[in-house]
Amino acid sequence: MPDPTTVFQAHKKYAHPLAFADNGRKLYSGGFDGTVSVWDTVDWTEVATIQAHEQCVNCGTVTTEDLLVTGSTDTSLRVWSSNLTERVKSLSGHKKTIAGVASHPSEPLIASASYDKTVRVWDLKQDASPLVLEGHPGNVTNVQFVNESTLVSGGLGDEMVVWLLDSEQELTRTEGHGQAVSGLAARGDDQVWSVGYNGIARLWSTEDWTAITEVDLGGEKKPTGIDVNQETGDIAITRDGGVIIRNANGEPLIEHNAPIKGIYNPLWSDDGDILCVGGADGKIRMYR
């Protein structure tokens, strides 16, 4: 894998790529210091930076109405205008760190994953209390909408949990990731990739939640995240010291070794042309 096309200092430390917007022309990033920045992906110049949270910004998503939602160690979710000039709404209810957030594919709903062992589903058009989904044994760190009525979540523990929004109940659990599920990524509404601390990645069919493909990544380094290229089906998996790219069948394509310990939060642009990863050194590495 070639060296990153662009490497830039996004935050003082622990930079997280949060979400692409404007057909890939903008990238939002969050930092350990609670700041959120927006970048022009044409020349990677900084467009704006705000103090978004009191503590680390861990995750973000863009809603169906082009709003940015950020989650933080300070236990809050905050909703921002696309240019970061206005805080539209704040959402409170989680008791501990918010580690993951996802946007519904067509409705103004977001799901959040927290160290308080819950997943919460919020309606951004209503002031009602969120739907609270309980059942994880420990920290919940990942959440993804699969389709209009289904989402998946994972964190500490061996299992990925599948939830049905209509019934507000758990549908099933899938096992096989050892200590933790460290990443989830849905492709369309029929496939979900998961990866765990045990170095195993699995591709699941959402029809019956059976594993289609299992990939042993090898080595002793624990995977820290996964994302899927919606155009090609390729997956990007981060782990300390680098990025692994596999094709839609899990077969090796390319690998890049980065000279730092903390690499995480892989994020493909919607058109699949750009891959960004975060770093403990505060830098974002972009592969085109």
Long-range contacts (C-beta under 8 A, 24 or more apart in sequence): 1-243, 1-245, 1-254, 1-255, 1-256, 1-287, 2-256, 2-287, 3-256, 4-256, 4-285, 4-286, 4-287, 5-286, 5-287, 5-288, 6-44, 6-285, 6-286, 6-288, 7-283, 7-284, 7-285, 7-286, 8-39, 8-44, 8-283, 8-284, 8-286, 9-282, 9-283, 10-37, 10-39, 10-282, 10-283, 10-284, 11-35, 11-37, 11-282, 12-282, 13-280, 13-281, 13-282, 14-56, 14-262, 14-278, 14-279, 14-280, 14-282, 15-278, 15-279, 15-281, 15-282, 15-283, 15-284, 16-57, 16-58, 16-59, 16-60, 16-264, 16-265, 16-278, 17-265, 17-267, 17-276, 17-277, 17-278, 17-284, 18-57, 18-59, 18-60, 18-61, 18-68, 18-70, 18-267, 19-60, 19-61, 19-62, 19-68, 19-267, 20-62, 20-267, 20-269, 20-270, 20-274, 21-62, 21-66, 21-68, 21-82, 22-82, 23-270, 23-271, 24-269, 24-270, 24-271, 24-273, 24-274, 27-276, 27-284, 28-60, 28-62, 28-68, 29-278, 29-284, 30-56, 30-57, 30-58, 30-59, 30-60, 30-70, 31-56, 31-57, 31-282, 32-56, 32-282, 34-72, 34-74, 36-60, 36-68, 36-70, 36-80, 36-84, 38-83, 38-84, 41-269, 41-274, 41-286, 44-286, 47-83, 48-83, 48-84, 48-85, 49-84, 50-80, 50-84, 52-78, 52-80, 52-84, 53-78, 58-97, 58-98, 58-99, 58-100, 59-98, 59-99, 59-100, 59-101, 60-101, 61-101, 61-102, 61-103, 61-110, 62-103, 63-103, 63-108, 63-110, 63-124, 64-103, 64-104, 64-105, 64-106, 64-107, 64-108, 65-108, 65-124, 67-124, 69-101, 69-103, 69-110, 69-124, 70-101, 71-98, 71-99, 71-100, 71-101, 71-112, 72-97, 72-98, 73-97, 73-98, 75-114, 77-101, 77-110, 77-112, 77-122, 79-124, 89-124, 91-122, 91-130, 93-120, 93-129, 93-130, 93-132, 94-118, 94-120, 96-139, 97-139, 99-139, 99-140, 99-141, 99-142, 99-155, 100-140, 100-141, 100-142, 100-143, 100-153, 101-143, 102-143, 102-144, 102-145, 102-151, 103-145, 104-145, 104-148, 105-145, 105-147, 105-148, 106-148, 107-148, 111-143, 111-145, 111-151, 111-153, 112-143, 113-140, 113-141, 113-142, 113-143, 113-153, 113-155, 114-139, 114-140, 115-139, 115-140, 115-141, 119-143, 119-151, 119-153, 119-163, 121-151, 121-165, 131-165, 131-168, 133-163, 133-168, 133-170, 135-161, 135-170, 136-161, 141-180, 141-181, 141-182, 142-181, 142-182, 142-183, 142-184, 143-184, 144-184, 144-185, 144-186, 144-192, 145-186, 146-186, 146-189, 146-192, 146-206, 147-189, 147-206, 150-206, 152-184, 152-186, 152-192, 152-194, 153-184, 154-180, 154-181, 154-182, 154-183, 154-184, 154-194, 155-180, 155-181, 156-180, 157-181, 158-196, 160-184, 160-192, 160-194, 160-204, 162-209, 171-209, 172-209, 174-202, 174-204, 174-209, 174-211, 176-200, 176-202, 176-211, 176-214, 177-202, 182-222, 182-223, 182-224, 182-225, 182-226, 183-223, 183-224, 183-225, 183-226, 183-227, 183-237, 183-266, 184-226, 185-226, 185-227, 185-228, 185-235, 186-228, 187-228, 187-230, 187-233, 188-230, 193-226, 193-228, 193-235, 194-226, 195-223, 195-225, 195-226, 195-237, 196-223, 197-222, 197-223, 199-223, 201-226, 201-235, 201-237, 201-246, 201-250, 203-250, 213-249, 213-250, 214-250, 215-246, 215-250, 217-244, 224-262, 224-263, 224-264, 224-265, 225-264, 225-265, 225-266, 226-266, 227-266, 227-267, 227-268, 227-275, 228-268, 229-268, 229-272, 229-275, 230-268, 230-270, 230-272, 231-271, 231-272, 232-272, 234-272, 236-266, 236-268, 236-275, 236-277, 237-266, 238-263, 238-264, 238-265, 238-266, 238-277, 238-278, 239-263, 243-275, 243-277, 243-285, 243-287, 245-275, 256-287, 258-285
